[in-house]
Amino acid sequence: MAGSVPSSSTYEDEAAPLSDINVTPLVDVTLVLLIVFMITVPVIVGTAPVKVELPESSDIPAVVDETPLVFTLKRGAAGALELYLNERRVDEAGVRNYFQDLGPTASDRDVSLSADKGLLWDDVVAVIDLLKSVGVEKLRLNTRHVETR
């Protein structure tokens, strides 16, 4: 008969394990990786600086980037105020000597002051007055940004 199916052969075929590999997930992953690389490679290559060999010159001196002066004021373990200049402890005379050695360029330097939040404002103002007396014209007071709710 044309419509009949042998029952014994179909049962054995269904019970046998499949030995074929399903390649659809492999192709999907490969295509996704291809798209990711197609997007990221131009971004990586596009941000690379253009390499240029500059001519040499000795007529004009090179500009030297000055490190910013960071003053830190905190209360020490003994309860005394401690002033630090770029992580080195200094006193008032040391600050005056440092700025005297800088000369007239002291007013152009980038100076910032970080003070512990538990200090009295009078102590912070005393350091600000000291920096003003040695020629600092621009001073940044460092704070920590807090998100408002």
Secondary structure by P-SEA (a helix, b strand, c coil): ccccccaaaaaaaaacccccccaaaaaaaaaaaaaaaaacaaaaaaacccccbbbbbcccccbbbbcbbbbbbbbccccbbbbbcccccccaaaaaaaaaaacccccccbbbbbbbccccaaaaaaaaaaaaaacccbbbbbbbbbbcc
